[in-house]
Amino acid sequence: MKNLIKIIKKKQIAALAVIPLVALSMNAQAVVLIDFSDATAAGAGADGNGNYWTSVGDAGLQGNAADLSVANLIDSTNSATTIDLDIDFSDTSANGWGGNGIDGPPGSNPFDQTFAVTDGIYSNTSGGLVTLTFSDLDVNTKYNLSLIGGRRSGAGNDGVIGITTGTGSGGILRNSGTQLDLSIFSDSSGEIAFTFVDTNFTNINSTTLNAMSIALPEPSSTALLGLGGVALMLRRRRK
């Protein structure tokens, strides 16, 4: 009977050792969704995919290159994060918040929502540089970013994304609504910053950033090993 009890206890401990690791891996990849919006937004509820968004902008900003700061962006489950966002415009005549006239083509999930691709941040000419800075991130950690932009009317141009803080490569944000995926490592202060600017230099049309997502990093292997070590110690003590 004593041997049977020992066997049962060992199995229980082994099960407890596995559960935290499984739970962590299942809930690891949270996503922050950002709608650059001044006229339309998801509102307080979830979108058609069941995701919650942080809507950045305000109807009163339309047509104005007004800088904006937002603290504690929410993730797609409507949980607050510590991530802050600062948006800085360089030239009031060459960039700003676009209205409903900026009606971009939809992308794939999560960018298949109408509010996400309607309105956004616009830039026209090389003077229309916009800088987006994300802070309070994990330091020296890889973040996967996805951006989408465009105008259905054909009055849009491609844009250039350049990384200014953190380590990674930028790319071209297509006017067609093609999703641009970037992998960027935050710096030692926990910041990532990138610039957004029109490729057109004649002040005709503009380029638009409608929405983006940030995949939050998974728990580090060190943390997982630490949990595994604790579980192993518990098992050894009970043998």
C-alpha positions in Angstrom: 0.0 0.0 0.0 2.8 2.4 0.9 4.5 1.8 -2.5 1.2 2.4 -4.3 0.8 5.8 -2.4 4.3 6.8 -3.4 3.6 6.0 -7.1 0.4 8.1 -7.0 2.2 11.0 -5.4 5.0 10.8 -8.0 2.5 10.9 -10.8 0.7 13.9 -9.3 4.0 15.8 -8.9 4.9 15.0 -12.5 1.5 16.3 -13.7 1.9 19.5 -11.7 5.4 20.0 -13.2 4.0 19.8 -16.8 0.9 21.9 -16.4 2.6 25.3 -15.9 4.8 24.8 -18.9 1.9 23.8 -21.1 -0.2 26.7 -19.9 2.6 29.1 -20.6 3.1 27.8 -24.1 -0.6 28.1 -24.9 -0.9 31.7 -23.7 2.5 32.9 -24.9 1.8 34.9 -28.1 -0.5 37.8 -27.1 -0.9 40.5 -29.8 -1.3 44.3 -29.6 -3.5 45.6 -32.4 -3.4 49.3 -33.3 -5.9 51.2 -35.4 -4.6 54.6 -36.5 -7.9 56.2 -36.6 -9.4 59.7 -36.4 -12.9 59.1 -37.8 -13.8 55.4 -37.3 -12.8 52.8 -34.8 -13.8 49.5 -33.3 -15.3 51.1 -30.3 -15.3 49.5 -26.9 -16.1 46.0 -28.0 -14.3 43.2 -29.9 -14.2 43.1 -33.7 -15.6 40.5 -35.9 -12.7 38.2 -35.2 -13.1 38.6 -31.4 -10.1 40.8 -31.0 -9.8 44.1 -29.2 -7.9 47.1 -30.6 -6.2 50.2 -29.3 -7.5 53.1 -31.5 -4.9 55.8 -31.8 -6.2 59.2 -32.9 -9.3 61.4 -32.6 -11.8 63.0 -35.0 -10.6 66.4 -33.9 -7.1 65.7 -35.3 -8.2 65.1 -38.9 -6.0 67.0 -41.3 -3.7 68.2 -38.6 -0.2 67.0 -37.9 -0.8 66.8 -34.2 1.7 64.7 -32.1 0.1 62.1 -29.9 1.1 59.9 -27.0 -0.8 56.8 -25.7 0.1 54.9 -22.6 -0.5 51.2 -21.7 -1.8 49.9 -25.0 -4.3 47.0 -24.7 -3.7 43.6 -26.3 -6.2 41.7 -28.4 -7.8 40.1 -25.2 -8.5 43.6 -23.8 -5.8 43.3 -21.2 -3.6 46.4 -20.5 0.1 46.2 -21.3 2.9 48.5 -20.2 3.7 49.5 -23.8 3.5 53.2 -24.6 3.4 54.8 -28.0 4.5 58.2 -29.2 3.7 59.6 -32.6 5.7 62.6 -33.9 5.0 64.5 -37.1 7.9 66.5 -38.7 6.0 68.9 -40.9 2.4 70.2 -40.5 2.0 70.7 -44.3 3.3 67.2 -45.3 1.7 64.7 -42.9 -1.1 64.3 -40.4 -4.2 62.3 -39.6 -6.3 61.3 -42.7 -10.1 61.0 -42.6 -12.6 58.8 -44.3 -11.1 59.7 -47.7 -8.3 57.3 -46.9 -10.1 54.0 -47.5 -7.5 51.3 -47.8 -8.0 47.7 -49.1 -8.5 45.0 -46.4 -5.9 42.4 -45.6 -6.1 39.1 -43.9 -7.0 38.5 -40.3 -6.7 40.7 -38.2 -6.6 43.4 -40.9 -9.8 42.3 -42.6 -11.9 44.7 -40.5 -13.3 47.8 -42.3 -12.6 50.2 -39.4 -8.9 49.1 -39.4 -8.2 50.1 -43.0 -10.4 53.2 -43.1 -8.4 56.4 -42.3 -5.0 56.5 -40.8 -1.7 58.5 -40.8 -0.7 60.0 -44.1 2.6 61.4 -45.4 3.3 63.2 -48.7 6.7 64.3 -50.0 10.0 63.5 -48.2 9.2 66.3 -45.7 6.3 64.3 -44.3 8.4 62.1 -42.0 6.5 60.5 -39.1 8.2 58.8 -36.2 6.5 56.1 -34.1 8.3 55.1 -30.8 7.3 52.2 -28.7 8.6 52.2 -25.1 8.4 50.0 -22.0 9.2 46.9 -24.0 11.3 44.0 -22.8 15.0 45.0 -23.3 17.0 43.5 -26.1 14.1 41.4 -27.2 12.7 40.5 -30.6 9.3 41.8 -31.5 7.4 40.9 -34.7 5.5 43.8 -36.2 3.0 43.8 -39.1 1.9 46.9 -40.9 -0.8 47.6 -43.5 -1.6 50.7 -45.5 -3.2 52.0 -48.7 -5.9 53.9 -50.5 -8.5 52.2 -52.7 -9.1 55.3 -54.8 -5.7 54.9 -56.4 -4.6 58.2 -55.0 -2.0 56.6 -52.9 1.7 55.8 -53.0 4.1 53.3 -51.4 5.9 54.3 -48.2 9.3 53.7 -46.7 9.6 52.2 -43.2 13.0 52.8 -41.6 14.2 51.5 -38.2 15.8 54.3 -36.1 15.8 52.6 -32.6 16.4 49.0 -32.1 18.0 46.4 -34.4 16.3 45.3 -37.6 15.5 46.1 -41.2 12.7 48.3 -42.5 10.9 47.8 -45.8 8.3 49.2 -48.3 4.7 49.7 -47.1 2.7 49.0 -50.3 -0.3 51.1 -51.2 -2.1 47.9 -52.2 -2.8 46.8 -48.6 0.0 44.1 -48.7 1.0 43.3 -45.2 4.6 44.3 -44.3 6.1 42.0 -41.6 9.2 43.2 -39.6 11.3 41.6 -36.9 13.0 44.2 -34.6 15.0 43.8 -31.5 14.3 46.4 -28.8 17.3 48.4 -27.5 18.8 48.3 -24.0 16.2 50.8 -22.9 13.3 48.7 -24.1 12.4 50.9 -27.1 11.7 50.4 -30.8 11.2 53.3 -33.2 10.6 53.5 -36.9 10.0 56.2 -39.4 7.3 56.3 -42.1 7.5 58.6 -45.2 6.1 58.9 -48.7 8.2 57.8 -51.6 6.6 60.5 -53.8 8.5 63.8 -54.0 6.1 65.9 -56.0 3.3 66.4 -53.4 0.9 64.4 -55.4 -1.2 61.8 -53.6 0.2 60.3 -50.3 1.1 57.2 -48.5 -0.9 55.9 -45.6 -0.3 53.7 -42.5 -3.8 52.4 -41.5 -3.1 49.8 -38.8 -0.4 47.5 -37.3 0.1 44.7 -34.8 2.8 43.8 -32.4 3.3 40.2 -31.3 4.4 40.2 -27.7 7.4 37.9 -27.0 7.0 34.5 -25.6 8.3 33.6 -22.1 12.1 33.2 -22.3 13.6 29.7 -22.3 15.4 30.7 -19.1 12.0 31.2 -17.3 10.8 27.9 -18.6 13.9 26.1 -17.5 13.5 27.8 -14.1 10.0 26.4 -13.7 11.2 23.0 -14.8 14.0 23.1 -12.3 11.6 23.9 -9.5 9.3 21.1 -10.5 12.3 18.7 -10.6 13.4 19.7 -7.1 9.9 19.1 -5.8 9.9 15.6 -7.4 13.3 14.8 -5.9 12.3 15.9 -2.4 9.3 13.6 -2.5 11.1 10.5 -3.7 
